[in-house]
Amino acid sequence: MERYRNIGIKLTPQRLAILNYMDGNKAHPSADTIYSAVSKKFPTMSVATVYNTLEALKNKGALQELTIEPGKKRYDPDCSPHHHLICVKCKDIIDIFKKFKLDLSDNMANGFEIKGNHIEFYGICPNCGKQL
């Protein structure tokens, strides 16, 4: 609990359960997945609590929101710069920790000062590839 105090949100038992679930989670879960897991311990917790907590954590920079699937947000607790590899069949997401040098000409940048990038790679994971 001590490591979450500096996030800057009120730490209710439900929020702590969400934070604990997300801590080190590499699955990039959706809000519904998080709710299903955490509501086992807090059956009276609402889905709105999960969404509100995720929004607060995103606004505080404590997690990233991924919009990889239309209509379904996924969440990544690793806020360090990285990219993602996404299976087009099962939607599994893998973190890619590699820097890619991408230069935009001044004309392409349209006056923007580039601060970073995020690349999404798409493919078929080994499990889905076995099913082909």
C-alpha angles and dihedrals in degrees: 000000000000093000091056097053094087094057091086102232130110107267107222119173089256092052091048089052090052091047091049091049092050095043106113092347108156096181095085091225127204122237089256091054091049091048092050091052099042098039089067087072095034106034093173093055115113129225086240089063090057093047093046092048093048090049091050091048091048091050090050092050093246095124141010125242114221121200097192097133120050110253094004123089120202126199132223120194091198106090095176115113109277143131134234138237111204129194109227091210108044097016092233110163126212125191117237115203103193132112116234118199107226118172123194119198117238088252093054093045091058092211094311119141101225112227101173146317142235121209125197117203119196128205145120118285121229093256093053090042090060089058094057 
